Amino acid sequence: MRAEILDFLRQNQGKYVSGEEISRELNVSRTAVWKHIRALKQDGYQIEAHTRAGYCLRGTTGRLLPEEIKAVLTTKVMGQEIYYYPQIGSTNNEAKKLAAGGCPEGTIVVAETQNTGRGRLARGWFSPYGKGIWMSVVLRPPFSPLEASKCTLMAAVAVNRVIRQVAGVYSGIKWPNDILFQGRKLVGILTEMSAEMDAINYVVIGMGINVNIEEREFPGEIAATATSLLAVSGREIDRRMFLAAILKELETAYHLVQTGGFTSILDDWRSQSITLGKNVDVIGPDHRYSGLAIDIDNEGALLVKTAQGVRKVLAGDVSIRPVV
Ligand code: BTX
């Protein structure tokens, strides 16, 4: 009922509607209307109340509340179920629990802040309150577990497209899971999976997108390597519109993959990559070498040309050498 009352106020945004009118239109008691309005105000909605005129919605909350996202969502699968948390440990952990419990494909977990946001190899992810999109999406892809790592490439292509189109920031993808602008990280993607020998139970794609973080807010250890859309473009971005655009783009890309395989996504990835054609250092648990990043293969592995021949990088850290 809360969502319906909010919808009704939205349809009449800027105008007063009486409690009686809401109660009549939505077939709910006046007391219930009053209680729901109070809850909406507590959530941060700017609702003016006037004894005679009634209620008037002046502004929405800047939070990523499910009803806010749903009001602008145009997808069929992605984000049809939304779990929202003002604060959480890690959205990926929560999404994995929900996925193991059988939640439908496309379910998302979104939080205003994460206390223990994770990157790869148990690294931390800085997730300040209300300033980014800290979100995880549950997929149940019909393909083999060997293909799961390509979900990271798919998500990177989708997010990078939205950054370019909506924020107007000409970012690029660094293999395998980062989106950078002028060498600084705007986005990190963490894909995790649960699978049997030949089938995937679920894939969770976690995205950390630095949206409205001011340059000076980044902690010292990442101050020189991280950036945000606000810092780069100089303007604040409506996070819910941005999130809805990402889910739409992800849905399109996922549909494409399911119907035609990863080929077109890999081509898009190549054209948006900032790794290919660069000299890179590859650092793994038991190796370290340098070479020229020449391509990604059909598995999504990075191909690096070294003095000893072409080496295939499936996992590990790749750093791009600055041009001197
Ligand atoms: P990664 O291992 O490639 O990058 C992690 C590294 O990035 C950190 O060690 C740190 O140096 C740097 N870093 C930390 N926070 C930020 C930030 N906000 N901006 C730029 N650089 C940063 C990348 O892992 C994958 C990150 C995924 C994060 C999402 S958020 C939603 C979901 N839930 C969760 O716990 N993780 C994912």
Residues whose N, C-alpha, C, O or C-beta is under 5 A from the ligand:
A	BS01	BTX	S90 T91 N92 T116 G117 R118 G119 R120 R123 G124 W125 F126 W134 M135 K185 G188 I189 L190 G206 M207 G208 I222 A226
